[in-house]
Amino acid sequence: MRERFAFDYAVIRVVPRVERGEFVNAGVIVFCSTRAFLDCRIELDRQRLRALAPSADLPLVESYLDAIPKICAGGGEAGSIGALPQRARFHWLVAPRSTIIQTSDVHSGVHEEPQTALDHLFEKLVRLRPE
């Protein structure tokens, strides 16, 4: 049997009107310290967001979402946060906040390959499948 690794993940949410608490799932972040893995997949369903908030500034929302993969990757493109260790960047990304971009509670899982877990979670929690 192949070795399985524990990982943590959170769903990235766009909350256009924080006071209403309605949101659209827009991505997933996965962190696996034993594999030195921190990555995300993001895809904003513009039509669903428009249904919740017709006047939402989509380019602004997308610019906020575009920062998340940079922070996952680390380095200069992520600003001062990019210099932090992976674990600290993950915790910064999933810290509770009351802004238009939020994350779910952190959940845990196990998988043989963190990238495959990320892809699976993204398909299950973000992409809508026809019924």
Phi and psi in degrees as GROMACS dihedral restraints (atoms count N, CA, C in turn):
[ dihedral_restraints ]
;  ai    aj    ak    al  type     phi  dphi    fc
    3     4     5     6     1   -73.3    20    10
    4     5     6     7     1   150.7    20    10
    6     7     8     9     1   -68.1    20    10
    7     8     9    10     1   139.4    20    10
    9    10    11    12     1  -112.1    20    10
   10    11    12    13     1   146.7    20    10
   12    13    14    15     1  -120.1    20    10
   13    14    15    16     1   138.2    20    10
   15    16    17    18     1   -75.0    20    10
   16    17    18    19     1   143.7    20    10
   18    19    20    21     1  -144.4    20    10
   19    20    21    22     1   161.4    20    10
   21    22    23    24     1  -116.7    20    10
   22    23    24    25     1   150.2    20    10
   24    25    26    27     1  -148.6    20    10
   25    26    27    28     1   158.9    20    10
   27    28    29    30     1  -144.5    20    10
   28    29    30    31     1   149.2    20    10
   30    31    32    33     1   -89.5    20    10
   31    32    33    34     1   133.3    20    10
   33    34    35    36     1   -87.2    20    10
   34    35    36    37     1   130.0    20    10
   36    37    38    39     1  -123.8    20    10
   37    38    39    40     1   142.8    20    10
   39    40    41    42     1  -102.6    20    10
   40    41    42    43     1   121.5    20    10
   42    43    44    45     1  -116.7    20    10
   43    44    45    46     1    88.2    20    10
   45    46    47    48     1   -64.7    20    10
   46    47    48    49     1   -32.2    20    10
   48    49    50    51     1  -129.6    20    10
   49    50    51    52     1    94.2    20    10
   51    52    53    54     1   -53.6    20    10
   52    53    54    55     1   -36.9    20    10
   54    55    56    57     1   -65.8    20    10
   55    56    57    58     1   -22.4    20    10
   57    58    59    60     1   -88.6    20    10
   58    59    60    61     1   -23.8    20    10
   60    61    62    63     1    75.2    20    10
   61    62    63    64     1     9.1    20    10
   63    64    65    66     1   -85.3    20    10
   64    65    66    67     1   146.7    20    10
   66    67    68    69     1  -149.2    20    10
   67    68    69    70     1   163.8    20    10
   69    70    71    72     1  -121.1    20    10
   70    71    72    73     1   125.9    20    10
   72    73    74    75     1   -68.4    20    10
   73    74    75    76     1   129.3    20    10
   75    76    77    78     1  -124.6    20    10
   76    77    78    79     1    -3.1    20    10
   78    79    80    81     1   175.8    20    10
   79    80    81    82     1   178.9    20    10
   81    82    83    84     1  -139.9    20    10
   82    83    84    85     1   140.0    20    10
   84    85    86    87     1  -113.3    20    10
   85    86    87    88     1   133.3    20    10
   87    88    89    90     1  -124.4    20    10
   88    89    90    91     1   134.7    20    10
   90    91    92    93     1  -128.5    20    10
   91    92    93    94     1   125.1    20    10
   93    94    95    96     1  -129.7    20    10
   94    95    96    97     1   101.8    20    10
   96    97    98    99     1   -66.3    20    10
   97    98    99   100     1   -35.8    20    10
   99   100   101   102     1   -68.6    20    10
  100   101   102   103     1   -20.3    20    10
  102   103   104   105     1  -107.7    20    10
  103   104   105   106     1     6.2    20    10
  105   106   107   108     1    50.6    20    10
  106   107   108   109     1    49.5    20    10
  108   109   110   111     1  -117.9    20    10
  109   110   111   112     1   124.6    20    10
  111   112   113   114     1  -142.4    20    10
  112   113   114   115     1   113.9    20    10
  114   115   116   117     1  -153.4    20    10
  115   116   117   118     1   170.1    20    10
  117   118   119   120     1  -146.9    20    10
  118   119   120   121     1   162.6    20    10
  120   121   122   123     1  -129.5    20    10
  121   122   123   124     1   132.6    20    10
  123   124   125   126     1  -132.7    20    10
  124   125   126   127     1   137.7    20    10
  126   127   128   129     1  -155.2    20    10
  127   128   129   130     1   111.5    20    10
  129   130   131   132     1   -87.0    20    10
  130   131   132   133     1   124.0    20    10
  132   133   134   135     1   -85.2    20    10
  133   134   135   136     1    94.7    20    10
  135   136   137   138     1   -58.8    20    10
  136   137   138   139     1   -38.3    20    10
  138   139   140   141     1   -64.6    20    10
  139   140   141   142     1   -43.0    20    10
  141   142   143   144     1   -65.7    20    10
  142   143   144   145     1   -39.7    20    10
  144   145   146   147     1   -65.3    20    10
  145   146   147   148     1   -41.3    20    10
  147   148   149   150     1   -61.8    20    10
  148   149   150   151     1   -33.4    20    10
  150   151   152   153     1   -65.2    20    10
  151   152   153   154     1   -35.9    20    10
  153   154   155   156     1   -81.0    20    10
  154   155   156   157     1   -35.6    20    10
  156   157   158   159     1  -145.3    20    10
  157   158   159   160     1    85.6    20    10
  159   160   161   162     1   -55.7    20    10
  160   161   162   163     1   -27.6    20    10
  162   163   164   165     1   -98.3    20    10
  163   164   165   166     1    12.0    20    10
  165   166   167   168     1   -59.0    20    10
  166   167   168   169     1   140.0    20    10
  168   169   170   171     1   -84.0    20    10
  169   170   171   172     1    89.1    20    10
  171   172   173   174     1   -59.3    20    10
  172   173   174   175     1   -44.5    20    10
  174   175   176   177     1   -59.4    20    10
  175   176   177   178     1   -36.8    20    10
  177   178   179   180     1   -66.9    20    10
  178   179   180   181     1   -47.2    20    10
  180   181   182   183     1   -58.2    20    10
  181   182   183   184     1   -46.1    20    10
  183   184   185   186     1   -64.5    20    10
  184   185   186   187     1   -33.9    20    10
  186   187   188   189     1   -66.4    20    10
  187   188   189   190     1   -37.1    20    10
  189   190   191   192     1   -65.5    20    10
  190   191   192   193     1   -44.0    20    10
  192   193   194   195     1   -64.5    20    10
  193   194   195   196     1   -35.3    20    10
  195   196   197   198     1   -63.1    20    10
  196   197   198   199     1   -23.1    20    10
  198   199   200   201     1   -73.5    20    10
  199   200   201   202     1   -25.7    20    10
  201   202   203   204     1   -64.5    20    10
  202   203   204   205     1   -48.5    20    10
  204   205   206   207     1   -61.3    20    10
  205   206   207   208     1   -32.9    20    10
  207   208   209   210     1   -65.1    20    10
  208   209   210   211     1   -40.7    20    10
  210   211   212   213     1   -67.6    20    10
  211   212   213   214     1   -40.1    20    10
  213   214   215   216     1   -58.6    20    10
  214   215   216   217     1   -43.4    20    10
  216   217   218   219     1   -71.6    20    10
  217   218   219   220     1   -28.6    20    10
  219   220   221   222     1    76.9    20    10
  220   221   222   223     1  -179.1    20    10
  222   223   224   225     1    93.0    20    10
  223   224   225   226     1  -175.1    20    10
  225   226   227   228     1   -62.8    20    10
  226   227   228   229     1   -31.8    20    10
  228   229   230   231     1   -65.1    20    10
  229   230   231   232     1   -18.7    20    10
  231   232   233   234     1   -95.1    20    10
  232   233   234   235     1     8.5    20    10
  234   235   236   237     1    69.6    20    10
  235   236   237   238     1  -153.8    20    10
  237   238   239   240     1   -66.0    20    10
  238   239   240   241     1   -28.1    20    10
  240   241   242   243     1   -65.3    20    10
  241   242   243   244     1   -31.0    20    10
  243   244   245   246     1   -64.1    20    10
  244   245   246   247     1   -18.0    20    10
  246   247   248   249     1   -83.9    20    10
  247   248   249   250     1   -12.1    20    10
  249   250   251   252     1   -74.0    20    10
  250   251   252   253     1   155.9    20    10
  252   253   254   255     1   -63.0    20    10
  253   254   255   256     1   160.2    20    10
  255   256   257   258     1   -51.8    20    10
  256   257   258   259     1   -48.7    20    10
  258   259   260   261     1   -58.3    20    10
  259   260   261   262     1   -43.3    20    10
  261   262   263   264     1   -66.9    20    10
  262   263   264   265     1   -38.1    20    10
  264   265   266   267     1   -64.4    20    10
  265   266   267   268     1   -42.3    20    10
  267   268   269   270     1   -60.0    20    10
  268   269   270   271     1   -48.2    20    10
  270   271   272   273     1   -64.9    20    10
  271   272   273   274     1   -33.7    20    10
  273   274   275   276     1   -65.5    20    10
  274   275   276   277     1   -43.4    20    10
  276   277   278   279     1   -63.3    20    10
  277   278   279   280     1   -37.4    20    10
  279   280   281   282     1   -97.4    20    10
  280   281   282   283     1     5.2    20    10
  282   283   284   285     1   -62.3    20    10
  283   284   285   286     1   139.6    20    10
  285   286   287   288     1   -60.1    20    10
  286   287   288   289     1   138.6    20    10
  288   289   290   291     1  -152.4    20    10
  289   290   291   292     1   156.9    20    10
  291   292   293   294     1  -115.3    20    10
  292   293   294   295     1    66.4    20    10
  294   295   296   297     1  -125.6    20    10
  295   296   297   298     1  -176.6    20    10
  297   298   299   300     1   -68.0    20    10
  298   299   300   301     1   -27.2    20    10
  300   301   302   303     1  -108.3    20    10
  301   302   303   304     1   120.3    20    10
  303   304   305   306     1  -133.9    20    10
  304   305   306   307     1   168.8    20    10
  306   307   308   309     1  -123.3    20    10
  307   308   309   310     1   159.0    20    10
  309   310   311   312     1   -71.7    20    10
  310   311   312   313     1   177.6    20    10
  312   313   314   315     1   -59.5    20    10
  313   314   315   316     1   157.3    20    10
  315   316   317   318     1   -81.4    20    10
  316   317   318   319     1   133.5    20    10
  318   319   320   321     1  -118.7    20    10
  319   320   321   322     1   163.7    20    10
  321   322   323   324     1  -121.2    20    10
  322   323   324   325     1   158.1    20    10
  324   325   326   327     1  -159.0    20    10
  325   326   327   328     1   178.0    20    10
  327   328   329   330     1  -134.4    20    10
  328   329   330   331     1   144.7    20    10
  330   331   332   333     1  -161.9    20    10
  331   332   333   334     1   158.9    20    10
  333   334   335   336     1   -72.8    20    10
  334   335   336   337     1   -29.1    20    10
  336   337   338   339     1  -140.8    20    10
  337   338   339   340     1   116.2    20    10
  339   340   341   342     1   -58.8    20    10
  340   341   342   343     1   -36.2    20    10
  342   343   344   345     1   -64.6    20    10
  343   344   345   346     1   -40.3    20    10
  345   346   347   348     1   -66.1    20    10
  346   347   348   349     1   -38.9    20    10
  348   349   350   351     1   -62.3    20    10
  349   350   351   352     1   -43.3    20    10
  351   352   353   354     1   -59.3    20    10
  352   353   354   355     1   -48.3    20    10
  354   355   356   357     1   -60.2    20    10
  355   356   357   358     1   -43.1    20    10
  357   358   359   360     1   -64.6    20    10
  358   359   360   361     1   -46.6    20    10
  360   361   362   363     1   -62.4    20    10
  361   362   363   364     1   -39.7    20    10
  363   364   365   366     1   -60.3    20    10
  364   365   366   367     1   -47.2    20    10
  366   367   368   369     1   -64.4    20    10
  367   368   369   370     1   -38.0    20    10
  369   370   371   372     1   -76.9    20    10
  370   371   372   373     1   -38.4    20    10
  372   373   374   375     1  -105.5    20    10
  373   374   375   376     1   -16.3    20    10
  375   376   377   378     1  -115.5    20    10
  376   377   378   379     1   -51.6    20    10
  378   379   380   381     1   -75.9    20    10
  379   380   381   382     1   135.6    20    10
  381   382   383   384     1   -87.4    20    10
  382   383   384   385     1   133.3    20    10
  384   385   386   387     1  -102.1    20    10
  385   386   387   388     1   141.0    20    10
  387   388   389   390     1   -61.3    20    10
  388   389   390   391     1   141.8    20    10
